[in-house]
């Protein structure tokens, strides 16, 4: 009986550890934390995050909603409007539900060029 209970518990634990996520988040949480709490490490974290986002078309599972837009916001904070627009457009294409907000944002940025 004890052996059967042990096998059942092991099987349950193995099933729990094999969870898959719908989306790929990459270094998002780490980058966000560093961005707001460790300014001295910000550029290195941002470089890694942008490299992850740029590889988004080959990442499985799909990049999580908002990650392209977050990269655009990071670029906008740097003053790089062209890169910000690139990432906002990628978010616009990847996630149709974000189009109302992003279309206004993109139009405003394009008019400022």
Biotite code that builds the C-alpha atoms (Angstrom):
import biotite.structure as struc

atoms = struc.array([
    struc.Atom([0.000, 0.000, 0.000], chain_id="A", res_id=1, res_name="UNK", atom_name="CA", element="C"),
    struc.Atom([2.811, 2.406, 0.880], chain_id="A", res_id=2, res_name="UNK", atom_name="CA", element="C"),
    struc.Atom([4.539, 1.705, -2.426], chain_id="A", res_id=3, res_name="UNK", atom_name="CA", element="C"),
    struc.Atom([1.362, 2.444, -4.346], chain_id="A", res_id=4, res_name="UNK", atom_name="CA", element="C"),
    struc.Atom([0.933, 5.716, -2.465], chain_id="A", res_id=5, res_name="UNK", atom_name="CA", element="C"),
    struc.Atom([4.560, 6.654, -3.174], chain_id="A", res_id=6, res_name="UNK", atom_name="CA", element="C"),
    struc.Atom([4.131, 5.949, -6.900], chain_id="A", res_id=7, res_name="UNK", atom_name="CA", element="C"),
    struc.Atom([0.931, 7.995, -7.012], chain_id="A", res_id=8, res_name="UNK", atom_name="CA", element="C"),
    struc.Atom([2.598, 10.948, -5.284], chain_id="A", res_id=9, res_name="UNK", atom_name="CA", element="C"),
    struc.Atom([5.627, 10.751, -7.593], chain_id="A", res_id=10, res_name="UNK", atom_name="CA", element="C"),
    struc.Atom([3.369, 10.689, -10.664], chain_id="A", res_id=11, res_name="UNK", atom_name="CA", element="C"),
    struc.Atom([1.412, 13.663, -9.382], chain_id="A", res_id=12, res_name="UNK", atom_name="CA", element="C"),
    struc.Atom([4.569, 15.664, -8.696], chain_id="A", res_id=13, res_name="UNK", atom_name="CA", element="C"),
    struc.Atom([5.980, 14.821, -12.124], chain_id="A", res_id=14, res_name="UNK", atom_name="CA", element="C"),
    struc.Atom([2.790, 16.008, -13.798], chain_id="A", res_id=15, res_name="UNK", atom_name="CA", element="C"),
    struc.Atom([2.869, 19.282, -11.874], chain_id="A", res_id=16, res_name="UNK", atom_name="CA", element="C"),
    struc.Atom([6.451, 20.024, -12.827], chain_id="A", res_id=17, res_name="UNK", atom_name="CA", element="C"),
    struc.Atom([5.767, 19.645, -16.542], chain_id="A", res_id=18, res_name="UNK", atom_name="CA", element="C"),
    struc.Atom([3.584, 22.731, -16.882], chain_id="A", res_id=19, res_name="UNK", atom_name="CA", element="C"),
    struc.Atom([3.816, 24.586, -20.158], chain_id="A", res_id=20, res_name="UNK", atom_name="CA", element="C"),
    struc.Atom([3.043, 28.228, -20.611], chain_id="A", res_id=21, res_name="UNK", atom_name="CA", element="C"),
    struc.Atom([1.075, 29.746, -23.448], chain_id="A", res_id=22, res_name="UNK", atom_name="CA", element="C"),
    struc.Atom([3.576, 32.536, -23.977], chain_id="A", res_id=23, res_name="UNK", atom_name="CA", element="C"),
    struc.Atom([7.272, 33.162, -23.779], chain_id="A", res_id=24, res_name="UNK", atom_name="CA", element="C"),
    struc.Atom([8.206, 35.877, -21.278], chain_id="A", res_id=25, res_name="UNK", atom_name="CA", element="C"),
    struc.Atom([12.001, 35.668, -21.535], chain_id="A", res_id=26, res_name="UNK", atom_name="CA", element="C"),
    struc.Atom([13.838, 38.170, -19.322], chain_id="A", res_id=27, res_name="UNK", atom_name="CA", element="C"),
    struc.Atom([10.820, 40.482, -18.979], chain_id="A", res_id=28, res_name="UNK", atom_name="CA", element="C"),
    struc.Atom([10.434, 40.390, -15.185], chain_id="A", res_id=29, res_name="UNK", atom_name="CA", element="C"),
    struc.Atom([14.157, 40.715, -14.571], chain_id="A", res_id=30, res_name="UNK", atom_name="CA", element="C"),
    struc.Atom([14.439, 43.629, -17.008], chain_id="A", res_id=31, res_name="UNK", atom_name="CA", element="C"),
    struc.Atom([11.489, 45.427, -15.461], chain_id="A", res_id=32, res_name="UNK", atom_name="CA", element="C"),
    struc.Atom([12.924, 45.030, -11.973], chain_id="A", res_id=33, res_name="UNK", atom_name="CA", element="C"),
    struc.Atom([16.356, 46.284, -13.042], chain_id="A", res_id=34, res_name="UNK", atom_name="CA", element="C"),
    struc.Atom([14.832, 49.157, -15.011], chain_id="A", res_id=35, res_name="UNK", atom_name="CA", element="C"),
    struc.Atom([13.133, 50.571, -11.925], chain_id="A", res_id=36, res_name="UNK", atom_name="CA", element="C"),
    struc.Atom([15.424, 49.452, -9.098], chain_id="A", res_id=37, res_name="UNK", atom_name="CA", element="C"),
    struc.Atom([18.991, 49.182, -10.410], chain_id="A", res_id=38, res_name="UNK", atom_name="CA", element="C"),
    struc.Atom([19.655, 52.031, -12.852], chain_id="A", res_id=39, res_name="UNK", atom_name="CA", element="C"),
    struc.Atom([23.353, 51.176, -13.126], chain_id="A", res_id=40, res_name="UNK", atom_name="CA", element="C"),
    struc.Atom([22.493, 47.826, -14.743], chain_id="A", res_id=41, res_name="UNK", atom_name="CA", element="C"),
    struc.Atom([19.671, 49.172, -16.903], chain_id="A", res_id=42, res_name="UNK", atom_name="CA", element="C"),
    struc.Atom([21.495, 49.336, -20.268], chain_id="A", res_id=43, res_name="UNK", atom_name="CA", element="C"),
    struc.Atom([22.830, 45.776, -20.074], chain_id="A", res_id=44, res_name="UNK", atom_name="CA", element="C"),
    struc.Atom([19.410, 44.405, -19.093], chain_id="A", res_id=45, res_name="UNK", atom_name="CA", element="C"),
    struc.Atom([17.742, 46.396, -21.856], chain_id="A", res_id=46, res_name="UNK", atom_name="CA", element="C"),
    struc.Atom([20.209, 45.101, -24.448], chain_id="A", res_id=47, res_name="UNK", atom_name="CA", element="C"),
    struc.Atom([19.399, 41.500, -23.457], chain_id="A", res_id=48, res_name="UNK", atom_name="CA", element="C"),
    struc.Atom([15.665, 42.206, -23.479], chain_id="A", res_id=49, res_name="UNK", atom_name="CA", element="C"),
    struc.Atom([15.756, 43.801, -26.943], chain_id="A", res_id=50, res_name="UNK", atom_name="CA", element="C"),
    struc.Atom([17.786, 40.862, -28.288], chain_id="A", res_id=51, res_name="UNK", atom_name="CA", element="C"),
    struc.Atom([15.120, 38.511, -26.906], chain_id="A", res_id=52, res_name="UNK", atom_name="CA", element="C"),
    struc.Atom([12.303, 40.575, -28.435], chain_id="A", res_id=53, res_name="UNK", atom_name="CA", element="C"),
    struc.Atom([14.077, 40.833, -31.794], chain_id="A", res_id=54, res_name="UNK", atom_name="CA", element="C"),
    struc.Atom([14.179, 37.036, -31.921], chain_id="A", res_id=55, res_name="UNK", atom_name="CA", element="C"),
    struc.Atom([10.426, 36.918, -31.251], chain_id="A", res_id=56, res_name="UNK", atom_name="CA", element="C"),
    struc.Atom([9.468, 35.551, -34.635], chain_id="A", res_id=57, res_name="UNK", atom_name="CA", element="C"),
    struc.Atom([11.388, 32.312, -33.968], chain_id="A", res_id=58, res_name="UNK", atom_name="CA", element="C"),
    struc.Atom([10.466, 31.844, -30.307], chain_id="A", res_id=59, res_name="UNK", atom_name="CA", element="C"),
    struc.Atom([8.039, 29.112, -29.333], chain_id="A", res_id=60, res_name="UNK", atom_name="CA", element="C"),
    struc.Atom([5.765, 29.584, -27.575], chain_id="A", res_id=61, res_name="UNK", atom_name="CA", element="C"),
    struc.Atom([4.723, 32.961, -28.936], chain_id="A", res_id=62, res_name="UNK", atom_name="CA", element="C"),
    struc.Atom([5.902, 36.147, -27.229], chain_id="A", res_id=63, res_name="UNK", atom_name="CA", element="C"),
    struc.Atom([3.539, 37.250, -24.480], chain_id="A", res_id=64, res_name="UNK", atom_name="CA", element="C"),
    struc.Atom([1.119, 40.110, -25.097], chain_id="A", res_id=65, res_name="UNK", atom_name="CA", element="C"),
    struc.Atom([2.622, 43.500, -24.351], chain_id="A", res_id=66, res_name="UNK", atom_name="CA", element="C"),
    struc.Atom([6.298, 42.553, -24.689], chain_id="A", res_id=67, res_name="UNK", atom_name="CA", element="C"),
    struc.Atom([6.756, 44.333, -28.022], chain_id="A", res_id=68, res_name="UNK", atom_name="CA", element="C"),
    struc.Atom([4.970, 47.398, -26.642], chain_id="A", res_id=69, res_name="UNK", atom_name="CA", element="C"),
    struc.Atom([7.149, 47.360, -23.525], chain_id="A", res_id=70, res_name="UNK", atom_name="CA", element="C"),
    struc.Atom([10.247, 47.309, -25.737], chain_id="A", res_id=71, res_name="UNK", atom_name="CA", element="C"),
    struc.Atom([8.777, 50.260, -27.637], chain_id="A", res_id=72, res_name="UNK", atom_name="CA", element="C"),
    struc.Atom([8.303, 52.162, -24.399], chain_id="A", res_id=73, res_name="UNK", atom_name="CA", element="C"),
    struc.Atom([11.882, 51.455, -23.342], chain_id="A", res_id=74, res_name="UNK", atom_name="CA", element="C"),
    struc.Atom([13.066, 52.800, -26.714], chain_id="A", res_id=75, res_name="UNK", atom_name="CA", element="C"),
    struc.Atom([10.836, 55.849, -26.396], chain_id="A", res_id=76, res_name="UNK", atom_name="CA", element="C"),
    struc.Atom([12.365, 56.595, -22.977], chain_id="A", res_id=77, res_name="UNK", atom_name="CA", element="C"),
    struc.Atom([15.763, 56.521, -24.684], chain_id="A", res_id=78, res_name="UNK", atom_name="CA", element="C"),
    struc.Atom([14.503, 59.020, -27.248], chain_id="A", res_id=79, res_name="UNK", atom_name="CA", element="C"),
    struc.Atom([14.662, 56.499, -30.110], chain_id="A", res_id=80, res_name="UNK", atom_name="CA", element="C"),
    struc.Atom([11.290, 57.151, -31.764], chain_id="A", res_id=81, res_name="UNK", atom_name="CA", element="C"),
    struc.Atom([12.016, 55.043, -34.862], chain_id="A", res_id=82, res_name="UNK", atom_name="CA", element="C"),
    struc.Atom([12.743, 51.931, -32.769], chain_id="A", res_id=83, res_name="UNK", atom_name="CA", element="C"),
    struc.Atom([9.750, 52.657, -30.546], chain_id="A", res_id=84, res_name="UNK", atom_name="CA", element="C"),
    struc.Atom([7.524, 52.789, -33.632], chain_id="A", res_id=85, res_name="UNK", atom_name="CA", element="C"),
    struc.Atom([8.991, 49.512, -34.878], chain_id="A", res_id=86, res_name="UNK", atom_name="CA", element="C"),
    struc.Atom([8.090, 47.709, -31.653], chain_id="A", res_id=87, res_name="UNK", atom_name="CA", element="C"),
    struc.Atom([4.663, 49.349, -31.376], chain_id="A", res_id=88, res_name="UNK", atom_name="CA", element="C"),
    struc.Atom([3.894, 48.212, -34.932], chain_id="A", res_id=89, res_name="UNK", atom_name="CA", element="C"),
    struc.Atom([5.010, 44.670, -34.078], chain_id="A", res_id=90, res_name="UNK", atom_name="CA", element="C"),
    struc.Atom([2.654, 44.664, -31.086], chain_id="A", res_id=91, res_name="UNK", atom_name="CA", element="C"),
    struc.Atom([-0.112, 46.071, -33.308], chain_id="A", res_id=92, res_name="UNK", atom_name="CA", element="C"),
    struc.Atom([0.327, 43.198, -35.779], chain_id="A", res_id=93, res_name="UNK", atom_name="CA", element="C"),
    struc.Atom([0.777, 40.436, -33.198], chain_id="A", res_id=94, res_name="UNK", atom_name="CA", element="C"),
    struc.Atom([-2.142, 41.352, -30.938], chain_id="A", res_id=95, res_name="UNK", atom_name="CA", element="C"),
    struc.Atom([-5.231, 42.749, -32.720], chain_id="A", res_id=96, res_name="UNK", atom_name="CA", element="C"),
    struc.Atom([-6.933, 43.538, -29.414], chain_id="A", res_id=97, res_name="UNK", atom_name="CA", element="C"),
    struc.Atom([-4.273, 46.182, -28.742], chain_id="A", res_id=98, res_name="UNK", atom_name="CA", element="C"),
    struc.Atom([-4.916, 48.033, -32.011], chain_id="A", res_id=99, res_name="UNK", atom_name="CA", element="C"),
    struc.Atom([-7.202, 50.821, -30.727], chain_id="A", res_id=100, res_name="UNK", atom_name="CA", element="C"),
    struc.Atom([-4.633, 52.038, -28.217], chain_id="A", res_id=101, res_name="UNK", atom_name="CA", element="C"),
    struc.Atom([-1.580, 51.392, -30.374], chain_id="A", res_id=102, res_name="UNK", atom_name="CA", element="C"),
    struc.Atom([-3.000, 53.034, -33.488], chain_id="A", res_id=103, res_name="UNK", atom_name="CA", element="C"),
    struc.Atom([-3.439, 56.297, -31.553], chain_id="A", res_id=104, res_name="UNK", atom_name="CA", element="C"),
    struc.Atom([0.037, 55.978, -30.064], chain_id="A", res_id=105, res_name="UNK", atom_name="CA", element="C"),
    struc.Atom([1.619, 55.246, -33.438], chain_id="A", res_id=106, res_name="UNK", atom_name="CA", element="C"),
    struc.Atom([-0.203, 58.151, -35.109], chain_id="A", res_id=107, res_name="UNK", atom_name="CA", element="C"),
    struc.Atom([0.934, 60.553, -32.390], chain_id="A", res_id=108, res_name="UNK", atom_name="CA", element="C"),
    struc.Atom([4.541, 59.434, -32.653], chain_id="A", res_id=109, res_name="UNK", atom_name="CA", element="C"),
    struc.Atom([4.541, 59.574, -36.444], chain_id="A", res_id=110, res_name="UNK", atom_name="CA", element="C"),
    struc.Atom([3.209, 63.132, -36.351], chain_id="A", res_id=111, res_name="UNK", atom_name="CA", element="C"),
    struc.Atom([6.072, 64.141, -34.063], chain_id="A", res_id=112, res_name="UNK", atom_name="CA", element="C"),
    struc.Atom([8.726, 63.041, -36.567], chain_id="A", res_id=113, res_name="UNK", atom_name="CA", element="C"),
])
